[in-house]
Amino acid sequence: MKIAILGGTGDEGFGLGFRWAAAGHEIIIGSRQAEKGARAAADMQARLLQAPLPQAPITGTDNLHAVQQADVAVLSVPYGAQAATLAAVKEALAGKLLVTVVAPTGEKAARVHRLPSGLSAAEEAQLQLEGVSRVVAAFQNIGAHHLLELDHTLDCDVLICGEKKADKDVVAQLCQDAGLRGVNAGALQNAQAVEALTAVLIAINVIHKVPGAGIRITGI
């Protein structure tokens, strides 16, 4: 697939994009500044050459042009930039799937942060894009620490929340391509709990002095 990563210059978006590029997907790194996206793309390409891995098409540009070229868009920006980023690319997202990685945190990142709307960031994104794009929430609980280490087994499942099974199946395949197991976790509303788990995992990291605590779903 052609995957646009909005905010792909950050650790999480860049790391996921790197793993998807290694799996053969075409990656378009988006940023507020096209030059910054282009620099990140060159960095990712250089890392793939060092692996070495098959050449995967990797380009970088601004967020709008990234979405215009893509089949699927991934939102990987801080929560504070979510609304403005989506407003800038809304028309280009028409008919496309948006996968949001966003997990809001407050001043104390290790404590659950409740949004004033009472919704999850994913639900807010869906409201903003209503009638334009379908939103699926995933990857909120994956730390960026080992994403660039392709030989490292990521000891964490990905909880996938959304309204349509077909959309969640697409995301499950992206999980597999990144070396992760995706688990259908129900409706988009459930993203409230998934996003909140990010703060819990940060607290566990701090308390136990580890870089990347994760979650596993048993019994399935």
N, C-alpha and C positions, 0 to 999 in steps of 0.2 A: 504493500500500500504506500501511498504518498502521505506521509504524516507531518503535519505542521505542529511544531511545539512552540506555543506562545509563552514567552519567558524561558526559552530554551537555553539561555546563557547562564541560568542559575544551576546550582549543583544537582537538584533533583531532575529537572527537565533535561539537562545535558546528559546526565547519567543514563536515564531511560532511553534517550535518543541514541546514545552510543550503543547500547545493547540491541536496540531495534535495527540500527544500521548494520551491526555485526550479523544480524539474522537475515539481512538482505532487503530490508525496507528502505524506501527513499525518504530521507529526512530533510525537512526544511525548517531551519532554526529561525524563529521569529524573535524580534526584540523591538523595543520602542525606536531604536536607531538601527537603520539598515546596516551601517558599518559595523556595529557591535555584533549583529547577527552573522555577518560575513566572517568576522574574526573567529567567532566561536565555531563556525562551520569548518574553517581551515584547521583549527585546533583538533576538532573531532576527526577529520580526515587524516591528519598526521598521526593521531593515536591509533587509528585502524591500520595504517601502514606499518607501524611498529609492531603490531600483533604477531605476524602479519595476517590480514584477513582479506577476503575478496573485496574488490572495489565496490562500494555502495554509493549511489548518488547522494551527495550531501551538499546543500547550499544554505546560505543565510541571507536574510533580508529583514524588512520590517514586518510586524505582525500581520498587517492587512494583506500584503502581497504573499506572505506565507500561506494564509488561509485560502486565498484565491487559487493557489496551485494545488491544494491538498485534497485528499479524499476524506481524511479524518483529522480533526484538530484536537490537540491536548493543551489544556489550560494549566500552566505551571507558574503562576505568579503569586506574590503575597496577596492575602485577602484584600488588603487596602487598595490594591490595583485592579481587582477583579472587575468591578462595574465599569470603569473607564476603558479597560482593555476590551471587554465584550461590546461596549457601545461602538468602539472604533472598527470592529470587524463583523458586526451583526449582519449586515447585508451579505457579506461574503460567506457567512455560515449557513445560508439558506439551503435546507435539505441535507446538511451534513451532520455527522455525529460529532458531538463535543464530549471529550473525556476530561473531567476536571480532577486535578490532583490536589486542589486547594484545601487546606485545613487551617481555619482561623486560630490564631493564638493571641492571648492578651499580653499585658505587661509581664506577667509571670507565666512563661511558656509551659511550665510543668503543672499548671492548673487549668482545668477545663474552662474554656471561654464561651460564654453564651452570647449569641448575637441578639441585638435589640429586637429584630424581627421575629425571634422565636423559631426561625427556620435554620436549616443548614446552609452553608455557602453554596452547595450544589443546588438546593431548592431555589435559592435566590437567583442563581444563574439561569435555571429553567424558567422562572417567572420573567426574567429579563428577555429571554429568547423565545418566549411562548409563540407558537405558530411558525417559528423560523427554524429551530434546530432542536434535536433531542439531546438531552444531557444524561451522561452516566458518570457516577462517582467511583473512583478507584485509585489505588496506589497511595492513599493518605497515610498509611502506616508503614511505608517502606522508607527506611533511612537511605541517604545518599552515600553513606560511608564506603560501601563496597561495590557500588554500581559500575565503576570503571574497571573493576577486576573481574574479567570475564571467566577466569578459572575459579572464582569464589562462589560457592553455593550459598544463595541467599536464603537464610533460614526464616522465612516468613511467608505467610499466605496473603493474598490480596482479596479483600472484601469488595465485591462489585455490586453497586446499588443502581437501579434504574427501572424504568417502566416496561421496556420491551425486551423479551428474552433474546431476540435476534441481535439487538444492540449489545446486550451483555455477553453474548457469544463472541462477538467481534473483539470485545475487550479481553475476554478469557484467552483468546488466541494471542493477543498482544502480551498478556501475562506470560504465557508459555514461551513465546519468542524471546522474552526477557529473562527466561530461566526461573520463572515463578509459577506458582499454582494460583489460579483465580477461582474464587468461590462465589457463586451467586448468593448474595445476601439480601435479596428481596427488593422492595420498592425504594425509590429515590428518597423517600422520607427517612429511611433507615440510615441514610448518610449522616444524620445528626449524631448517632451513636458512633459511627465509624470515624468521623472527624474528631469527636471528643476523645477517642482512644489515642490520638496522636499525643495529646497532653499527658495521658497516662504513661505512654511509652517514654516520653521525654523524662518524666519523673523517675521511672525505673532506670533509665540510663544514668541519671544523676546519682541516685541512691546507691546503685550497684556498681558505679564507675565502669560502665561498658559503653561502647560507641553506637551500638545498633540493636537494641532489643526488638524482637518481633513477635508476631502472634501466629499460632497454628490452630486450625480448626480440626478437631478430632471426630471420629465416628462416621466419616463419609469417605 
